């Protein structure tokens, strides 16, 4: 069999880190090299493949079509390599891993799916912290964070888990006849400030029938559980509400959804020699979100 013609590994790593983080400076921090070294490696890769991968504008860049095509399989390849190394020595996947995630994501998704991970690695001890605190993103005693935001956390590596689609949800008995006019006066449950409701109502003309007052329940978890309790309509999403929708505990009275301005990201320190246990949990989170996204598509 002919030898594979592959670019230098350092060039691939530099491009993948810069493209994933959308920043050469943050890629340099992650890889422990200089800004110039990352730029040089990317140019080496571009010379090897014979096309531009980045469209540069001063200190900023965006991916070309070729760059976008290369990023996804390259990131998956590095993840597969990490998983392969872990699988060589399963007993080493042991010890404590601390994951900080928003309360709604922790309670409505993470604890409902993490059983498979713990069966796979019985010597793993998982510590979940339901939290939105920005301090935990950089806390030394937190291994992995999941946060809802724009993907920019200085000094940390972030990887988009999934975009977020917003849509109203309610208990089925609030829509017993199937006529959405039944919901005209139903209270609108808000997590904190009601901005997500404002976005959906401004985008979906049919939403104008909803004239009920608003209740502010403090956070996303309380809002969704309020809908489960029959308090009214909550602004749900494709991640935290998925299990309730599958079991018909909640239903979607409107087919229309809108894309949220922020996304869920997985954040860590980007250490090169990550503990195998942390690598295993990180890989499981990435793969789980990939499966969820594929199923929802």
RONUNU-231794 format. One line per 10 residues: for each residue z, y, x of N, C-alpha, C. Coordinates in Angstrom, 2 decimals, padded with zeros to 5 digits. Layout:
// residues N
Z/Y/X/Z/Y/X/Z/Y/X  ...
END
This chain:
// residues 297
000.00/-001.19/000.85/000.00/000.00/000.00/000.00/001.24/000.89  -000.82/002.24/000.55/-000.91/003.46/001.34/000.40/004.22/001.31  000.72/004.87/002.41/001.95/005.65/002.49/001.88/006.83/001.53  003.02/007.16/000.90/003.06/008.30/-000.01/002.94/009.60/000.78  002.16/010.51/000.24/002.02/011.83/000.86/002.99/012.78/000.17  004.13/013.03/000.82/005.18/013.83/000.22/005.45/015.09/001.05  005.80/016.18/000.39/006.19/017.40/001.12/007.54/017.19/001.81  007.91/018.08/002.73/009.23/017.98/003.36/010.34/018.09/002.32  011.38/017.27/002.49/012.48/017.25/001.52/013.15/018.61/001.41  013.36/019.29/002.54/014.03/020.60/002.50/013.22/021.60/001.69
011.90/021.51/001.75/011.07/022.42/000.96/011.22/022.13/-000.53  011.26/020.86/-000.89/011.46/020.49/-002.29/012.82/020.95/-002.79  013.85/020.75/-001.97/015.20/021.16/-002.38/015.28/022.66/-002.57  014.67/023.42/-001.66/014.72/024.88/-001.75/014.02/025.36/-003.01  012.83/024.82/-003.29/012.12/025.24/-004.49/012.89/024.86/-005.75  013.39/023.63/-005.81/014.10/023.17/-007.02/015.32/024.04/-007.29  016.10/024.35/-006.26/017.30/025.17/-006.45/016.93/026.58/-006.90  015.91/027.19/-006.27/015.51/028.54/-006.65/014.94/028.58/-008.06  014.10/027.60/-008.40/013.48/027.58/-009.72/014.52/027.31/-010.81  015.44/026.39/-010.56/016.46/026.06/-011.55/017.40/027.22/-011.79
017.75/027.92/-010.72/018.71/029.02/-010.85/018.04/030.36/-011.06  016.69/030.37/-011.00/015.92/031.60/-011.20/016.34/032.69/-010.22  016.69/032.28/-009.00/017.14/033.24/-008.00/017.10/032.60/-006.62  016.43/033.27/-005.67/016.43/032.77/-004.30/017.79/032.98/-003.66  018.46/034.08/-003.99/019.79/034.33/-003.42/020.80/033.27/-003.86  020.79/032.94/-005.15/021.74/031.93/-005.64/021.38/030.55/-005.09  020.09/030.29/-004.90/019.69/029.02/-004.28/020.20/028.95/-002.85  020.12/030.07/-002.13/020.62/030.10/-000.75/022.12/029.82/-000.71  022.88/030.40/-001.67/024.33/030.13/-001.74/024.58/028.65/-001.99  023.83/028.07/-002.92/024.02/026.66/-003.27/023.73/025.75/-002.08
022.67/026.05/-001.34/022.24/025.19/-000.25/022.92/025.50/001.08  023.65/026.63/001.12/024.35/026.98/002.35/023.44/027.46/003.45  022.33/028.14/003.07/021.39/028.66/004.06/021.12/030.12/003.72  020.25/030.76/004.49/019.94/032.16/004.26/018.84/032.33/003.21  018.77/033.54/002.69/017.71/033.90/001.73/016.34/033.65/002.37  016.19/034.07/003.64/014.91/033.90/004.33/014.53/032.45/004.52  015.55/031.58/004.74/015.25/030.15/004.93/014.71/029.54/003.65  015.28/029.92/002.51/014.79/029.40/001.23/013.35/029.87/000.99  013.10/031.16/001.23/011.75/031.69/001.05/010.75/030.97/001.94  011.13/030.72/003.20/010.25/030.03/004.14/009.92/028.61/003.65
010.94/027.90/003.16/010.72/026.53/002.69/009.82/026.51/001.46  009.97/027.50/000.59/009.13/027.54/-000.60/007.67/027.80/-000.20  007.46/028.68/000.75/006.10/028.94/001.22/005.52/027.70/001.90  006.36/026.95/002.59/005.90/025.69/003.18/005.42/024.73/002.10  006.18/024.65/001.00/005.80/023.77/-000.10/004.51/024.26/-000.76  004.39/025.57/-000.94/003.16/026.12/-001.54/001.94/025.81/-000.67  002.11/025.89/000.64/001.01/025.55/001.54/000.64/024.07/001.43  001.67/023.24/001.26/001.44/021.79/001.17/000.67/021.44/-000.09  001.08/022.04/-001.24/000.43/021.67/-002.51/-000.83/022.50/-002.75  -001.03/023.57/-001.97/-002.25/024.34/-002.08/-002.32/025.29/-003.25
-001.16/025.72/-003.76/-001.15/026.67/-004.86/000.17/027.41/-004.88  000.18/028.60/-005.50/001.42/029.36/-005.63/002.32/028.72/-006.68  003.59/028.65/-006.37/004.59/028.13/-007.31/005.43/029.25/-007.91  005.52/030.36/-007.19/006.26/031.53/-007.66/005.31/032.72/-007.73  005.48/033.53/-008.77/004.77/034.79/-008.88/005.76/035.89/-008.51  005.60/036.47/-007.34/006.60/037.36/-006.76/006.34/038.80/-007.14  007.43/039.54/-007.36/007.36/040.98/-007.63/008.58/041.61/-006.97  008.44/042.04/-005.71/009.59/042.55/-004.97/010.58/041.45/-004.71  011.84/041.70/-005.09/012.89/040.69/-004.91/013.00/039.74/-006.09  012.15/039.91/-007.08/012.20/039.06/-008.27/010.99/038.15/-008.30
011.08/037.09/-009.10/009.94/036.20/-009.25/010.01/035.51/-010.60  008.88/034.96/-011.00/008.87/034.03/-012.11/007.99/032.85/-011.72  008.21/031.73/-012.35/007.45/030.53/-012.01/006.02/030.64/-012.53  005.09/030.19/-011.71/003.71/030.04/-012.17/003.62/028.80/-013.06  002.46/028.58/-013.64/002.26/027.36/-014.45/002.51/026.13/-013.59  002.01/026.14/-012.36/002.22/025.00/-011.46/003.70/024.83/-011.13  004.39/025.95/-010.95/005.83/025.87/-010.67/006.60/025.27/-011.82  006.26/025.67/-013.05/006.93/025.10/-014.23/006.65/023.60/-014.32  005.42/023.20/-014.02/005.06/021.78/-014.10/005.83/020.95/-013.07  006.12/021.55/-011.92/006.79/020.81/-010.86/008.29/020.74/-011.07
008.90/021.77/-011.70/010.36/021.86/-011.75/011.01/020.69/-012.48  010.54/020.38/-013.69/011.22/019.35/-014.50/011.24/017.98/-013.81  010.11/017.44/-013.36/010.17/016.12/-012.70/010.93/016.16/-011.38  010.89/017.31/-010.69/011.61/017.41/-009.42/013.11/017.39/-009.65  013.60/018.15/-010.64/015.03/018.14/-010.97/015.47/016.75/-011.41  014.65/016.11/-012.24/014.98/014.75/-012.68/015.03/013.79/-011.50  014.12/013.98/-010.55/014.11/013.12/-009.37/015.37/013.24/-008.55  015.84/014.47/-008.34/017.08/014.66/-007.58/018.27/014.07/-008.34  018.27/014.22/-009.68/019.35/013.61/-010.46/019.33/012.09/-010.35  018.12/011.50/-010.36/018.01/010.05/-010.20/018.51/009.59/-008.84
018.22/010.37/-007.81/018.71/010.04/-006.48/020.24/010.05/-006.45  020.83/011.08/-007.07/022.29/011.15/-007.10/022.89/009.96/-007.84  022.26/009.58/-008.96/022.74/008.44/-009.72/022.59/007.15/-008.92  021.48/007.01/-008.20/021.25/005.81/-007.40/022.31/005.66/-006.31  022.67/006.76/-005.68/023.70/006.71/-004.63/025.04/006.28/-005.23  025.35/006.85/-006.41/026.60/006.48/-007.07/026.63/004.99/-007.39  025.50/004.47/-007.88/025.46/003.08/-008.33/025.60/002.08/-007.19  025.42/002.54/-005.95/025.60/001.64/-004.81/027.06/001.21/-004.65  027.95/002.05/-005.17/029.37/001.78/-004.96/030.15/002.21/-006.20  029.96/001.49/-007.28/030.62/001.85/-008.53/032.14/002.02/-008.42
032.84/001.16/-007.63/034.28/001.35/-007.55/034.71/002.72/-007.06  033.81/003.46/-006.35/034.18/004.77/-005.85/034.23/005.82/-006.96  033.66/005.51/-008.13/033.69/006.45/-009.25/035.03/006.30/-009.95  036.00/006.94/-009.37/037.36/006.86/-009.89/038.06/008.18/-009.63  039.15/008.38/-010.31/039.93/009.59/-010.10/039.78/010.57/-011.24  040.25/011.77/-011.01/040.35/012.79/-012.05/039.18/013.76/-012.01  038.64/014.05/-013.18/037.60/015.07/-013.31/037.99/015.97/-014.48  038.03/017.27/-014.21/038.41/018.25/-015.23/037.17/018.98/-015.72  036.99/018.95/-017.04/035.84/019.61/-017.68/036.36/020.64/-018.67  035.93/021.87/-018.49/036.27/022.94/-019.42/035.07/023.22/-020.30
035.27/023.22/-021.61/034.17/023.46/-022.55/034.71/024.21/-023.76  033.86/024.95/-024.47/034.32/025.65/-025.67/034.98/024.68/-026.65  036.01/025.14/-027.37/036.72/024.25/-028.29/035.81/023.52/-029.27  034.84/024.23/-029.84/033.94/023.58/-030.82/033.13/022.48/-030.16  032.60/022.75/-028.98/031.80/021.75/-028.29/032.67/020.56/-027.87  033.89/020.84/-027.43/034.80/019.77/-027.03/035.12/018.85/-028.20  035.50/019.45/-029.32/035.97/018.66/-030.46/034.85/018.06/-031.31  033.75/018.78/-031.44/032.69/018.36/-032.35/031.57/017.59/-031.67  031.51/017.63/-030.32/030.48/016.87/-029.61/031.06/016.00/-028.50  031.79/016.62/-027.57/032.19/015.91/-026.36/033.07/014.70/-026.65
034.13/014.88/-027.41/035.04/013.75/-027.64/034.40/012.67/-028.52  033.32/013.02/-029.22/032.65/012.04/-030.07/031.61/011.21/-029.32  031.27/011.64/-028.09/030.23/010.95/-027.34/030.70/010.40/-025.99  031.86/010.86/-025.51/032.27/010.56/-024.14/032.72/009.11/-023.96  032.89/008.37/-025.03/033.32/006.99/-024.93/032.41/006.13/-024.07  031.09/006.37/-024.17/030.13/005.60/-023.36/030.37/005.82/-021.87  030.66/007.06/-021.49/030.92/007.36/-020.09/032.16/006.63/-019.60  033.22/006.65/-020.39/034.47/006.03/-019.97/034.38/004.51/-019.93  033.52/003.93/-020.75/033.28/002.48/-020.66/032.52/002.14/-019.39  031.60/003.01/-019.01/030.79/002.78/-017.82/031.63/002.91/-016.55
032.60/003.84/-016.57/033.44/004.09/-015.40/034.91/003.98/-015.80  035.44/002.78/-015.91/036.80/002.59/-016.42/037.89/003.19/-015.53  037.58/003.47/-014.26/038.58/004.05/-013.37/038.54/005.56/-013.35  037.72/006.15/-014.20/037.62/007.60/-014.31/038.71/008.13/-015.24  039.36/009.20/-014.83/040.35/009.86/-015.69/039.83/011.26/-016.01  039.49/011.45/-017.28/038.87/012.69/-017.71/039.93/013.64/-018.26  039.89/014.88/-017.83/040.78/015.93/-018.34/039.91/016.98/-019.03  040.02/017.08/-020.35/039.23/018.04/-021.11/040.06/019.28/-021.40  039.47/020.43/-021.17/040.12/021.70/-021.47/039.29/022.46/-022.49  039.69/022.45/-023.75/038.97/023.26/-024.74/039.26/024.74/-024.47
038.25/025.47/-024.01/038.49/026.85/-023.59/037.19/027.61/-023.50  037.28/028.91/-023.76/036.18/029.84/-023.51/036.50/030.81/-022.38  037.60/030.59/-021.70/038.07/031.54/-020.70/037.09/031.66/-019.53  036.66/032.88/-019.19/035.77/033.05/-018.03/036.45/032.70/-016.72  037.76/032.75/-016.68/038.48/032.44/-015.44/038.29/030.99/-015.02  038.10/030.10/-015.98/037.98/028.68/-015.65/036.63/028.34/-015.02  035.65/029.25/-015.17/034.35/029.02/-014.54/034.50/028.97/-013.02  035.42/029.75/-012.48/035.61/029.81/-011.03/036.95/029.22/-010.59  037.69/028.62/-011.52/039.00/028.06/-011.18/038.84/026.87/-010.23  039.71/026.79/-009.23/039.61/025.72/-008.24/039.98/024.36/-008.81
040.72/024.33/-009.93/041.13/023.05/-010.50/040.25/022.61/-011.66  039.09/023.26/-011.83/038.10/022.86/-012.84/036.85/022.40/-012.12  036.43/021.18/-012.39/035.25/020.62/-011.71/033.94/021.02/-012.36  033.92/021.00/-013.69/032.69/021.31/-014.43/033.03/022.18/-015.63  032.17/023.13/-015.92/032.33/023.98/-017.10/031.07/023.91/-017.94  031.25/023.93/-019.24/030.13/024.16/-020.15/030.42/025.49/-020.85  029.46/026.39/-020.79/029.64/027.69/-021.41/028.38/028.11/-022.14  028.58/028.96/-023.12/027.51/029.54/-023.92/027.23/030.92/-023.36  026.02/031.15/-022.86/025.75/032.44/-022.26/024.32/032.57/-021.76  024.15/033.45/-020.75/022.82/033.76/-020.25/022.47/033.01/-018.97
023.38/032.18/-018.48/023.10/031.39/-017.29/023.47/032.05/-015.99  023.98/033.27/-016.02/024.31/033.99/-014.79/025.81/034.01/-014.60  026.28/033.22/-013.64/027.68/033.21/-013.24/027.70/033.31/-011.72  027.96/034.50/-011.18/027.88/034.69/-009.72/028.72/033.68/-008.94  028.11/033.14/-007.90/028.81/032.18/-007.05/028.87/030.78/-007.59  028.21/030.53/-008.70/028.23/029.20/-009.30/026.82/028.75/-009.62  026.60/027.45/-009.55/025.34/026.87/-009.99/025.40/026.66/-011.49  024.34/027.01/-012.19/024.29/026.78/-013.63/022.98/026.10/-013.98  023.04/025.20/-014.92/021.85/024.49/-015.39/021.84/024.48/-016.91  020.72/024.93/-017.47/020.62/025.00/-018.93/020.68/023.59/-019.51
021.56/023.43/-020.49/021.68/022.15/-021.18/020.74/022.10/-022.39  020.78/023.14/-023.18/019.90/023.18/-024.35/019.88/024.59/-024.92  018.75/024.97/-025.50/018.71/026.18/-026.31/019.45/025.89/-027.62  019.82/026.94/-028.31/020.63/026.79/-029.51/019.90/027.36/-030.72  019.72/026.52/-031.73/019.13/026.95/-032.99/020.22/027.14/-034.02  020.17/028.25/-034.73/021.19/028.61/-035.72/020.66/028.42/-037.13  021.55/027.90/-038.01/021.18/027.71/-039.41/022.45/027.54/-040.24  022.44/027.96/-041.51/023.61/027.80/-042.36/023.89/026.32/-042.66  025.17/025.99/-042.79/025.59/024.65/-043.21/026.70/024.80/-044.23  026.83/023.78/-045.08/027.91/023.79/-046.06/028.20/022.36/-046.49
029.25/022.20/-047.25/029.58/020.88/-047.79/028.61/020.54/-048.91  028.21/019.29/-049.05/027.20/018.94/-050.06/027.57/019.35/-051.48  028.87/019.31/-051.83/029.22/019.60/-053.22/029.06/021.08/-053.57  028.88/021.95/-052.56/028.58/023.35/-052.87/027.14/023.53/-053.32  026.35/022.49/-053.13/024.93/022.53/-053.49/024.61/021.33/-054.38  025.49/021.06/-055.34/025.39/019.84/-056.14/024.07/019.74/-056.90  023.56/020.85/-057.43/022.33/020.80/-058.23/021.07/020.85/-057.37  021.24/021.17/-056.11/020.07/021.31/-055.24/019.43/022.67/-055.29  019.95/023.58/-056.11/019.41/024.92/-056.26/020.19/025.86/-055.35  019.50/026.47/-054.38/020.22/027.32/-053.42/020.81/028.56/-054.08
020.37/028.89/-055.30/020.96/030.04/-055.99/022.44/029.80/-056.29  022.84/028.52/-056.28/024.26/028.20/-056.43/025.11/028.85/-055.35  024.48/029.11/-054.20/025.22/029.62/-053.05/025.23/031.14/-052.99  024.66/031.80/-053.98/024.49/033.25/-053.91/025.79/033.98/-053.62  026.88/033.55/-054.22/028.15/034.24/-054.05/029.12/033.51/-053.14  028.63/032.46/-052.47/029.50/031.70/-051.57/029.92/032.55/-050.38  031.18/032.48/-049.97/031.62/033.24/-048.80/030.85/032.83/-047.55  030.59/033.78/-046.68/029.95/033.52/-045.40/031.04/033.44/-044.34  031.18/032.28/-043.73/032.23/032.06/-042.73/031.71/032.47/-041.36  032.47/033.29/-040.66/032.07/033.81/-039.35/033.04/033.30/-038.29
032.52/033.09/-037.10/033.37/032.65/-035.99/034.25/033.81/-035.52  033.63/034.91/-035.13/034.40/036.04/-034.59/033.89/037.35/-035.17  032.65/037.73/-034.81/032.16/039.04/-035.22/031.02/039.00/-036.23  030.52/037.84/-036.56/029.46/037.72/-037.55/028.07/038.05/-037.05  027.89/038.24/-035.72/026.58/038.60/-035.19/025.52/037.52/-035.45  025.93/036.26/-035.42/024.95/035.19/-035.63/024.45/035.20/-037.07  025.35/035.50/-038.01/024.90/035.66/-039.40/023.94/036.84/-039.51  024.25/037.94/-038.84/023.37/039.11/-038.89/021.97/038.75/-038.40  021.90/037.98/-037.31/020.61/037.58/-036.75/019.83/036.72/-037.73  020.50/035.72/-038.31/019.79/034.81/-039.23/019.33/035.56/-040.48
020.20/036.37/-041.06/019.85/037.08/-042.30/018.72/038.08/-042.07  018.67/038.67/-040.87/017.60/039.64/-040.58/016.26/038.95/-040.34  016.29/037.65/-040.06/015.07/036.93/-039.70/014.50/036.14/-040.88  015.36/035.65/-041.76/014.94/034.75/-042.85/014.99/035.51/-044.18  013.85/035.89/-044.75/013.84/036.66/-046.00/014.61/035.98/-047.13  014.52/034.65/-047.20/015.18/033.91/-048.28/016.69/034.10/-048.25  017.21/034.47/-047.09/018.65/034.67/-046.97/019.19/035.83/-047.78  018.30/036.66/-048.31/018.75/037.83/-049.07/019.50/037.45/-050.34  019.37/036.17/-050.77/020.11/035.75/-051.96/021.60/035.63/-051.68  021.98/035.55/-050.41/023.39/035.35/-050.05/024.10/036.69/-050.05
024.91/036.90/-051.05/025.59/038.19/-051.22/027.11/038.05/-051.16  027.60/036.88/-050.81/029.04/036.66/-050.76/029.71/037.43/-049.63  031.01/037.62/-049.76/031.77/038.31/-048.73/031.95/037.44/-047.49  032.47/038.04/-046.44/032.64/037.33/-045.17/034.11/037.07/-044.87  034.35/035.92/-044.28/035.67/035.58/-043.74/035.51/035.36/-042.24  036.41/035.93/-041.46/036.34/035.82/-039.99/037.44/034.87/-039.53  037.04/033.70/-039.05/037.99/032.62/-038.78/038.39/032.49/-037.32  037.92/033.38/-036.47/038.45/033.44/-035.11/037.64/032.75/-034.04  037.10/031.56/-034.33/036.26/030.87/-033.35/035.32/029.91/-034.08  034.39/029.36/-033.31/033.34/028.51/-033.89/033.91/027.24/-034.50
034.90/026.65/-033.82/035.49/025.41/-034.33/036.13/025.63/-035.69  036.93/026.70/-035.82/037.58/026.99/-037.10/036.54/027.26/-038.19  035.44/027.94/-037.82/034.40/028.23/-038.79/033.75/026.95/-039.33  033.40/026.03/-038.43/032.75/024.78/-038.86/033.72/023.94/-039.68  034.96/023.85/-039.24/035.94/023.06/-040.00/036.22/023.72/-041.35  036.11/025.05/-041.41/036.23/025.73/-042.71/035.13/025.31/-043.66  033.90/025.15/-043.15/032.81/024.67/-043.99/033.06/023.24/-044.44  033.58/022.39/-043.54/033.91/021.01/-043.90/034.96/021.00/-045.01  035.87/021.97/-044.98/036.90/022.07/-046.01/036.45/022.71/-047.30  035.18/023.16/-047.35/034.65/023.72/-048.58/034.89/025.20/-048.78
035.23/025.93/-047.68/035.52/027.36/-047.84/034.28/028.19/-048.08  033.11/027.69/-047.66/031.89/028.46/-047.85/030.81/028.01/-046.91  029.89/028.92/-046.62/028.77/028.65/-045.71/029.14/029.07/-044.30  028.91/028.19/-043.34/029.11/028.52/-041.93/027.76/028.63/-041.24  027.72/029.38/-040.13/026.52/029.44/-039.33/026.60/028.33/-038.30  025.90/027.23/-038.57/025.95/026.06/-037.70/024.89/026.11/-036.62  024.86/025.07/-035.80/023.85/024.98/-034.75/023.50/023.52/-034.50  022.48/023.32/-033.66/021.93/021.99/-033.44/022.76/021.13/-032.50  023.83/021.67/-031.94/024.68/020.88/-031.03/025.99/020.51/-031.72  026.78/021.50/-032.08/028.13/021.21/-032.59/028.10/020.59/-033.98
027.04/020.82/-034.74/027.01/020.31/-036.12/026.26/018.99/-036.25  025.70/018.49/-035.17/024.80/017.35/-035.26/025.46/016.14/-035.91  026.68/015.80/-035.49/027.34/014.61/-036.04/027.67/014.79/-037.53  028.11/015.97/-037.92/028.42/016.22/-039.32/027.16/016.17/-040.19  026.03/016.61/-039.64/024.78/016.55/-040.40/024.29/015.11/-040.54  024.43/014.33/-039.45/024.01/012.93/-039.51/024.81/012.14/-040.53  026.10/012.44/-040.65/026.98/011.70/-041.58/027.01/012.32/-042.97  026.28/013.42/-043.16/026.20/014.12/-044.45/027.54/014.73/-044.85  028.42/014.92/-043.90/029.62/015.70/-044.18/029.22/017.15/-044.46  028.20/017.62/-043.72/027.62/018.94/-043.95/026.12/018.78/-044.20
025.55/019.73/-044.91/024.11/019.74/-045.14/023.55/021.13/-044.82  022.23/021.17/-044.64/021.54/022.43/-044.40/020.85/022.88/-045.69  021.35/023.90/-046.37/020.70/024.33/-047.61/019.38/025.06/-047.38  019.17/025.58/-046.18/017.93/026.27/-045.84/017.27/025.53/-044.67  015.97/025.38/-044.74/015.26/024.72/-043.63/015.08/025.64/-042.44  015.10/026.95/-042.67/014.81/027.91/-041.61/015.96/028.01/-040.60  015.59/028.09/-039.35/016.57/028.32/-038.28/016.05/029.44/-037.38  016.94/030.03/-036.61/016.54/031.04/-035.63/017.12/030.66/-034.28  016.41/031.04/-033.22/016.86/030.75/-031.86/017.97/031.74/-031.46  019.09/031.23/-031.02/020.20/032.08/-030.60/019.83/032.80/-029.31
020.41/033.97/-029.06/020.09/034.72/-027.84/020.68/034.10/-026.58  021.61/033.17/-026.72/022.23/032.52/-025.57/022.02/031.01/-025.67  022.37/030.30/-024.59/022.21/028.84/-024.53/023.47/028.23/-023.94  023.57/026.90/-024.05/024.64/026.19/-023.38/024.22/025.85/-021.95  025.12/026.11/-020.99/024.86/025.84/-019.59/025.98/024.98/-019.01  025.60/024.13/-018.05/026.56/023.37/-017.27/026.75/024.09/-015.94  027.99/024.38/-015.58/028.29/025.23/-014.43/029.19/024.47/-013.47  028.89/024.56/-012.18/029.79/024.00/-011.17/029.62/024.77/-009.88  030.37/024.36/-008.86/030.36/025.09/-007.58/029.13/024.77/-006.74  028.35/023.75/-007.12/027.17/023.39/-006.37/027.46/022.80/-005.01
028.59/022.11/-004.88/028.96/021.51/-003.60/027.94/020.45/-003.20  027.62/020.41/-001.91/026.67/019.40/-001.44/027.26/018.00/-001.49  028.51/017.89/-001.09/029.13/016.57/-001.03/030.14/016.46/-002.17  029.59/016.48/-003.35/030.42/016.40/-004.54/031.09/015.04/-004.63  032.28/015.02/-005.15/032.94/013.73/-005.35/032.11/012.88/-006.29  031.98/011.57/-006.01/031.17/010.71/-006.88/031.58/010.77/-008.35  032.88/010.91/-008.61/033.33/010.97/-010.00/032.78/012.21/-010.69  032.79/013.34/-009.99/032.26/014.58/-010.57/030.75/014.46/-010.78  030.07/013.88/-009.80/028.63/013.67/-009.93/028.31/012.80/-011.14  029.10/011.76/-011.36/028.86/010.85/-012.49/029.02/011.58/-013.82
030.07/012.39/-013.93/030.30/013.11/-015.18/029.21/014.16/-015.40  028.86/014.86/-014.33/027.80/015.87/-014.43/026.49/015.23/-014.89  026.13/014.10/-014.28/024.89/013.43/-014.64/024.92/012.94/-016.09  026.08/012.44/-016.52/026.20/011.96/-017.91/026.01/013.12/-018.89  026.59/014.29/-018.59/026.44/015.44/-019.48/024.97/015.84/-019.58  024.30/015.92/-018.43/022.88/016.29/-018.43/022.04/015.30/-019.23  022.26/014.01/-018.99/021.48/012.99/-019.69/021.79/012.98/-021.18  023.04/013.20/-021.55/023.42/013.20/-022.96/022.74/014.35/-023.70  022.73/015.53/-023.09/022.05/016.65/-023.73/020.55/016.43/-023.82  019.98/015.80/-022.79/018.54/015.49/-022.84/018.24/014.55/-024.00
019.09/013.55/-024.22/018.88/012.61/-025.33/019.03/013.34/-026.67  020.06/014.19/-026.78/020.27/014.93/-028.03/019.06/015.80/-028.36  018.53/016.47/-027.32/017.39/017.35/-027.53/016.16/016.54/-027.96  015.96/015.37/-027.33/014.81/014.54/-027.69/014.92/014.03/-029.12  016.12/013.64/-029.54/016.31/013.12/-030.88/016.10/014.21/-031.94  016.51/015.44/-031.58/016.40/016.54/-032.54/014.98/017.07/-032.66  014.15/016.75/-031.65/012.77/017.30/-031.62/011.91/016.70/-032.73
END
